[in-house]
């Protein structure tokens, strides 16, 4: 896994492998769309991994967490853009979707928890809490269990850009 001192790649540094665009209302009309989309993306990008089945399972689980977060918190109208990028063993999933100011702040707070030095404790507290899980739970899981580094930005048109970088395979032949 990259060291914490390495920054996230700029978009021009990491080639795009594929992109899917969906109407946000259609995507969020059925919870199973998260699993279907993550499984599809995982199959498409796992063909050249050392253990493609293991990689596909890990990738699908990680991307599913991102998609489930967007399923729970998004704007009402617009397009969900999902793109997958790869540079060596580092995979980057980018989601761009409509969101209001409160939703964007919730993502900022969640990403802040992922970056916190006590992220694992925050994750375990949220995981075993009796309260309804908030948006940070899935993102904390990505950070703690998958070593994902994440960023969130507000685009000029008001949409949210959420990026997660993960290294799910250490060695590649």
N, C-alpha and C positions, 0 to 999 in steps of 0.2 A: 504494500500500500504506500502511496506517496507520503512523504513526511508532511506534517502540518505546516511547515514553513513554506511549502510550495503553494503558489496561488492557483486559483482556478484558471484554466485556459481561456484565452479570449476566443471568441467565436471563429476568428480567422485561423486560429492555430489547430483546430481539430476538425477534420473532414466530416461532413454529413453523410450518413449511410442511408437514411430514409426519413420520410416525413408523412404524417397523417393529419388531415384536417377534418374535424367533425363539428357539426352544429352542437353547441353546448347543451341546448335543450334536449336534443335527441340523445346525446351521450348520457345525460343525467336522468333520462327517463327510466332507466333500469340499472340497478346495482350490478347486475351480471356483466354489463358492458366493460367495467373495470377489469374483470378477470379475462374476458374474451380479448380485449385489446392488448393487455399485458402478455398473454400467452402468444398471441400472434406476433407481437414485436420480438419476444424472446426467441421464437422459432426462426424468425428472419435473420437475427443477428448472431445466432449461436453456431452456425454451420462450420465455422473455421476455428473453433476453440478446441483445446486439448481433450476435454471431456464435454462434448457438446450437450449431453443430456443434463449433467450436473449444472453446467453454466446456464442452460435454458431455464432450469428450475429456479436457480438463484435470481437470475435476471427477471423472470416473470414475477417472482415474489416482491422484489424491490420496486419494479415499475408499478405493480399493483398498489403498493402503499402510496406512491405519488398520485396515481389516478384516483384512489379512494379519497385522498385529501381534497383533490379538486372536486370530486363528486359532492363532498360535504360542503365545500366553501367555494362559491363562484358567483359570477354575475348572471343576470337573467337572459341576456341576449347577446349572441355573437358566436364566435368560432373558437374551438379548442384546437390549437396547433400543437402537435407533438412531434418533435424531431429527435433522432438518435444519431449521435456522433461517436466516433472512435478514433483514438490515437494510441497505437500500441495496445497495452492492456487496460487503458483507461477509457471507460465508457461514460458518455455524458448524455443525459436525457433532459430535454428542454420542453417545458410546457408554457404556452402563452394562452391566456384565457381572460375573459371579461371579469372584472371585480370592482366593487365600490371601495371607498376609502377605508371603511371599517374592516372589510375582508382583507385588504392589503395589509393593514396594521396587524391583523391576526397572523398573517403569514410572516411578517417581520418579527413578531414576538416568538413565533414557533421556531424560526431560524435562529433567533437569539438563544433559545434554549438549547438547540443542537450544538451551538458553538460554545456554550457555557462549559467551564471546567468540571462541573458536576452533572453533565448531561446524562451519565448512566444512572445516577441517583434519581434525577428528574424523570427519566424514562421508567424506572422501576416503580416509583411512587405513582405515576400516572397509570401504569399498566395494572397495578393492584388496587387502585382506588375504587371505592364504591360509586363515585360520581360518574356521570356521563363523560366519556373521553372527549377532549377537545382536539382541535386540528393538530396540535403539536405531537400527539401520540405517534401517529404514523411517521412523521418527519423525524422524531426522536429515535424511533426504531431504525430508520434508515441510517442515521448518524451513528448510533451505538452498535447495532448488529451488523451493518453492512459497511461501516467505515465511510459512508457517503459524506462528501463536502457539498454544501448547498448554498445557493444565493437566491435572493428574491429582489426584483427591481420593478419599479412602476414605469411603464412605457409612456411616451408623450401622449398617446391616444387613450390613456387611462387603463389599459390592460395590464395584467400582471405577468411577469416573466419569471418562472421558477426553474432553476437549473440544479441538477444533482449529478455529481461526478462520483463514480464508483470504480474500484478495481476489484473485480470479482474472481479474477484468475491471476495468480502470481507469475507464472511462467508460460510463455508461448513459444512453440517451436518455430 
